[in-house]
Structures are given as C-alpha cells and as structure tokens.
Amino acid sequence: MTVAGRAPSRTHSKAEALLESASELVPFLRAKAPETEKARWIGPEISQRMIDGGFYALSAPGRYGGSELSIQDQVTILAKIGEGCVSTGWVAGVHNASGWLLGTGPKALQEEVFNSSERTTFSGIIAPSGTLKAVDGGYVLNGQWPFASGCLDATWALLTTMRVDESGVPRGRLAAIVPISELIVHSDWDTMALSGTGSNIVSAKDVFVPATRMLNAELAMMGIVTSEYAAQEVLYRSAPILALGVPLVAPVLGGARAMLEIFVTQAKKRSLPYTSLKTLGEWSHVQSQVGKAQCLIDDAEFNLMECSVEVDRWAEKGVVMDVPSRVRGKAQMGRCLDLCRDAANIIMGVAGGSGIANANPIQRLFRDIHGANGHALLNPAVQYEVLGEVLLGQPFLSFAI
C-alpha cells in the first residue's frame, strides 16, 4: 500500500533486503506458530533466526552494527514478520523499541551496552515499577516488572522505575539498564493471546546499577535526547512514545493481513453445507464481508503508515514533535489496532465451525489481535479519549505522551 505524500526512506536499500528476508521467513514462522503458542515462547530456533537476520537490530545505531532504519521502514518489516507469527513480531518489536530508547542515551551508556562481543538484545518496560535508592557510584534496584516481553532471549533489560530519596519520597523516573543475568526471570506468562512472547515477570533484589547505566526516562519521553550523536542521527530524534509504540502495532497489522489471506484461501476450497453452493467463497455474504475486511485492513495500514511518516518527518526537521501531533499519532496507532480487530471479527464471523478449530491458524490470529488491543500503552479507547481532550481544549494527564 502506498501512502500519499510518504517521505523517501533514508535506509531504503537496507530495508528492502531485510524485508525480503522477512518474507522468506513467513512460511517457517507459520509452521512453528502452534509450537510457539504451546511453549509460551518463540523458542531458540526462531530467536536465533531473528538475531542472525538482524531483525532485533532494526533500530540499533549503525556505528554498532545496527540497521538504524527509519520508523516507516521498521513498520514494513515488522508487519511482514507479523504475517508469519504475531508473537514473534511482537518480541522483535519490543527489542527494537528498547534498542531505540538506548540509542537516545549518552555515549558512555551506549558504549557499554552496544559495543559488546556478543549480540546485544533488549527487553524493555517503560511502565514504572520498583524502586531505586542512591548509593555511592549508582543505585540499588529492587522490585518486579510484569510483561517483560522478550526477556527470554534478551541480554539486557531496560527497567523504568522510581528514584526515591532517603525518606522514601519519589523523585522522578529513571530507566535502569541491567544485564538480564542479574535479574530473576519468572515463568508466569500463560495467556490466551500473544502466548509466544514469553512476557514473564522479571524481578530485582538489591541489584547494584552503576550511575553510567541509568537513563533519564522523563527527559527521554519528552524527546530530550542526551546522546552526543543526536545531531547526526535522525532516528533518535523521533517522537519517543511513537517510536516505542509503532513497532508493537506493526506485527498486529501483519496478523490481520495473514488472517484474511488464510481465510480467503480456505473459502475457495471449503464446502458450504446445507446449500447448493460448492464453496464458501461462492456465498455473496462472504464475498461482501471479505471485501469489507480488506478495506478495514487497508485503512489500518494507512493510519499506521501515516503516523510513521509524520514521525520521520519531524525527526528529519530536528525538532521535538509537538503535543497535538504526538497525540494524533497515538490515536492513529490505536485506530490501526481497532480496525484490525474489526477486520478480525468479520473474518471470524464468516469462518464457521472450522474457524474455531485449534488446528486452524485464524483462531490464533483472532486472539492475538484482540490481545494486542488491550495493551495499556496502545489501547484504542484511551487514545481516542486523549485526542478528544486535546481537540476540545480539556486537561489531560498522561506520562505516555
């Protein structure tokens, strides 16, 4: 799909190669999806293919071997991975969102985290939890962070938390960058949707974090980049909440595409009992619903790509995206999810009894799309409300703007 006025990609040739590689992985990911869901994790083989293929480093700085792709190119690639497996795409999205946030940090932090002999991968949580207590040379970290997608193949965790003073009074949000080996990774992720993301709780008990491995989360979320490279690197001037959210929405768009594609293939072959029609696809009602679902998915893609294009444009200009534009971008992310859910409901509504069979992949995609709509950062209802508040000149309170 082509979005009118789409900005030229800064990283087109590199993105094209990655997109081709992602396309080649789709059949493999689809074949592995039942196993992924049962294991509650994408597993070592898929993880290694993601790492080796560079799909976890789409947003990593180029000077450390990352692809440093524009946001719109990341969307295209992550959506393609989502066509194979939404859980796999989601994990890749989290790795890339976290890597992007690290790319906004100071040089000393980037050197320690990215400049390593082993592949650097991230699990990141921006919802604040836990506590930090200042000590000589850094902080002591305690607490637990739920929904740590990708923690099972991450080498580092980015954990947003509250800094407290000696009296226990909160003094602002900081993100602690911690080796995953220093954390406790629980095995609690057992869900009906996005089952393969391994989004377990991670916890820290008296973990020392050097001051050099702290990122000021409040400044980062305001678009104030502390990286010494910011003037030269367009990507890390992107609107934070959108650069973090878009990579999670893209695989869901891919899942909606896949759900329709798979159903259409089935409808051309499946019989329709109790009628004189030879196939489900001959029924005019199904034809109408398939057409409607396709239009909804096209609209979803338009919203997500338009959001991504605007993020890239503002980053190119080198200025912080204003609040109305950020709020509108978040609403477009939410709208994309909402439209994908509407399309999924339509497809499941005409899928019949075979649609709910565990062996039929469309039921898994249906659940994944619905599950993603419930994410606190992305929930469409929240995004619509905040957009309405801004348009009507009403006050709003949200850390995630």
N, C-alpha and C positions, 0 to 999 in steps of 0.2 A: 504494500500500500504506500502511496506517495502522499506526503502531507504538503499542502500548498505552502510555499514560502520556506520550505525546510532549508536550514543553513547547511552549507557544504561541510562535510565531515573533515576534521583535522587529521584523522587517522584512517582514511578510507581503505588503503591497500592492506594494512594490517588487519583491519576489521573484516574485510572480505575473506581473508584467509581463515580467520577464526570462525566466521560464520559458516564457511564451507566445512570446516572440521566439525562444528557443532551439528550440522545437518547430517553428516555421516554417522554421528553417534546416536541419532534418534532411534533407529530400529533396535540397537543394542539396549538403550535405556528402557524402551517399551517392553522388551523381552524380560528385563530384570525387574520391572516395576512390582510384580507380585511378591518377589523375594524381598525387595526393598521394604515393602509395606510390612511384611511378616516379621522382618528382623528389626523394624523400627529405626532403621539406619540404612544409608545408601551402600555401606559396605566398602571393604578395602579396594576391590577392583574398580568400582566406579570412582571412588575417591582418587585413586592413583591416575585414572584417565583424566579426571578434572585437573589435577595438578600438572601432569605431564603436558596436557593440551593447552595450558596457560589460562584456563577458564576461571581460576581463582585469582588471577593477577590482572584482570582487565583494567582495574583502577589503580594498580600499583605504579609508583613512579618509574619512568623509563630508565632513569640512571641506575636503578637497582634491578633491571631486567624485566620490569613490568611493561604492560602494553600502554598504559596511560591513555585509554580510549575516552573519547567524548561520551557524554551521558547518552546521547541518542544511539551511538554505536553499541554501548553496553546493553541498551534495551533490545536491540535487534538480536544480539547473540543470546542473551539470557532468555528471551521469549522462545527462541529456537530450541534451547535446551529444555525448556518447559514443555515443548511439544513431545519430548521423549518421556520426561518424568518431572512433574511439578516439584516433588520433594528435592530432587537433585538440583533443579534450577533455583529453588529457594535457598539451599545450602550455598550454592555458588553466589547468589545474590547477597547473602549475609557476609561471606568472605570479602566480596568486593566492596560492599558498603563500609565494612570495618577498615579495610585497606585504604579506602578513600579518606576516611577520617584521620588515619595515621599520617597520610600524606599531607595533611594540613599542619602537622605538628612541627616543632623545632628540629633543626638539623641533628642535634645530638641524639634525640629520640629516634629519628629515622635511621640514623647510622647503626644504632644498636639493634633495632628491630628488623630492618630490611637487609642490612649488609651482613648476611649470615651465609655460612657454607651450606646450610640446609634450606629447603624451600620454606618460605615464611607464609603461614596461613593463619587466619584470624577468626575467632568467634567474638562478636561484639554485642553488648547490651547497653542501649542508651537510656533506658528507664532506670532512674536512680534507685539504688538499694544499698544496704550495708553501710559501714562507717569507716572513716579514715581518721586516725589520730596521729598528729605530728610528733615525730621523734627526730633525733639527730640524723641528718642526712636523708630524711624522707618521711615515710608514713607507715603505720601499721594498719593493715586492711583486715576487716572482719565482716562476715555476713554471707548471704546467699543470693544468687541471681537466677531466677527461673527463665525458661525459654531460651536457653543458650544454644540456638541452632548452630550446627557445625562444630560443636565443641569436641566431637569425637575424632576429627582429623585436623584440628587446629593446633598450631604450635604456640600461639599466644591468645590471650583473652583480653578484650578491652571492656572494663567493668566500670560503669558510671556509678558514682557513689557520692555521699555527702561528707564533706570535711567538717569535723566538729572541733570546737575549742575545748579547753580543759574543763569547762563547766558542762560540756555536752550540748552546747548550743550550735545548731547548724550554721556553717559559714560559707556555703556555696558548693556547687557541684564540680567535682573533678573526675576525670577518667583515669583509672589505674591500668597500666599495661603490664600484664603478669604472664609469665610462662605458664602454659596450661599444666605443666608437670608439678607446679606448686599449689595447684587447686585440687579440691575433691570434686570429681565428676560423678554425680549420682546417676542412677538408672531408673528414672521415674517417667520417662516420656512414653505414654501409651494412649494413643488418641485415635479418633475415627477419621481424622483428616491430616494431611501433611505428615503422615505417620513415619515416613522415612527420613525426616530431618534430624532425628536424634537430638531434639531440643530439650535436653535434660537440664536440671538444676546444677549449677556449679557453686561451690562454696569455698570461702577462705577463712582460715583460722590463724590469726596472728601472723599474717604474711607480710614481710617487710618489702616495701616498694620504694626504691630509690627516687629521689626528687626528680631525677632526669627521666624517669619513666612515668611522669604524670602529664596529662593533657588537660588544659583548662576547658572543660566541657561547655561551660556557659559562654565563653568567648567563641569557641568553635561553632556553637549553634547559632550565634549571632552573625556568623560569617567573617569574624575577625581572625585572619589566618596568621599564625605565629611562625610559619615556615619561612626561612631565609630565601627559599626558592620561589616564593609566591609570585613575584613579578614576572618570572619566566614561565611559570607553569599554569596554563589556563584552567585545567581541570579542577585544581584545588581552590579555585575562586568560585566554584559553583555554589548555589544556594544549599546550605547544609541539609535541611530537612528533606529537600527533594533529592539530593544526591544520595541520601541514605534510604529514602523510601522507594524511589523508582526501581532500583534493582530487585526489590521484593515483589513488585507488582508485575514486572515483565514476565516471569515464568507462569503466572496465573493466566495472563493473556495467551501464552503458548498452550496452556492446558485447555483453554476454551476452544482454540483452533483445533487442537487434536481431538477433542470430544466430538466436534461437528464432523470432522473428516472421517473419524472411525464410524460414527453413526451413519453417515451417507453411504459409506462402503457396505455396511451391513444392510441398509434399507434397500439397496439394489439387488440383494440376493435373498433376503428373508421373505418367507411367505406370510400372507395375512389371513389367518383362519377366519372361518365363518363368512367369507366374502367370495366373490368371483374373481377378485384381483389376484394376479400371480405373485406380485411382490409388494412389500410395504411402500416402496417408492412410487408405486402407481396411484396411491391414495392422494387425492387432491389436498386433503387436510395436512398430510405430512409434507407435501410439497410447499404449501404455504408456510408452515412452521419452520421448515429448513431455510427458506428464504428470509424469514424474519430473524432467525438466529444468526444467519450470516451478516445481516445488516447490523445487528446489535454488536457483533464481534468487530466489524469494521469501525463502528462508532467508538468502541472501546479502544481500538488501536489508535484512532485519530486523537482521542483525548490524551493518551499516554505519550504519543509521539509529539504532539503539540506542546505538552508540558516539558518534555526533554529538550526540544528545540529552543524553548524560551530560556531554560536553564543554561544551555550552551551559549546562547546569545548574550545573556547578562554576564557570563563568565568571560567571554571574549572582550566585552567592554571594560572589564576590570573594576566593576563597581558592585557593591552589595545589592542584591535584588531587593526591591522594596517590599514592604509587608503585603500590600494588596496583591502584588504579583505572586508572592510566595503562597499566600492563602488560595489564590485561584489555581496555582499549580497543584496544591494538595487536594483541592476539590476535583481536579482532573484525574489525579491518581485514584481517588475514591470512586469517581464516576466510572473509570475503567473497570474497577472491580465490580461495581454494581451492575454494569452492563454485561460483564462476563457471567455473573450469577444469573441474570435474567435469561441469557442465552442457554446456560446450563439447565435451568428449569424447563425451558421449552423443549430442549432435546430429550431430557429425561421423561417429559410428559408424553412424548410420542414413541418412546423406546419400547413400551410394552413390558411384558413379563420378563423377556430376556435381558432387558436393561438392568434389572436388579440382581442378575446372577453375579456371584463373586468372580466368575471367570471372565466377565465382560468388563473391559477396562473403562467403559464410560461411567460406571458407578463410582469407581475410584476418583476419576477426574471430577465428577459431580461433587463428591465430598471434599476434595482438595480446594475447589473453587469456593465452596461455601465456607470452609475453614479459614481461608485467607481473608475473607470479608470481615471476619471477627477480630483481626489483629488491631490492637489498641491504637497504633500509630496510623493505620490506614483505613479504619472503619468509615465507610461512606457517610453514614449518618452524622458522624462528628464533623467530617469535612464540609458537608453541606451547611451545617449549623454555623460553623466559624465563618464560612464565606458569607452567609446571610447576615451575620453580626457585623462584618466589615462593611458590606454594602449598605446596611441600614444605619451605620454610624454608632453601633452599640458596643459597649466594652466587652472585651473577651480576655480570658486568662488561659494561656497555653504556653508551656515550655517548648513545645514542639512546633514552633512557627519559624 
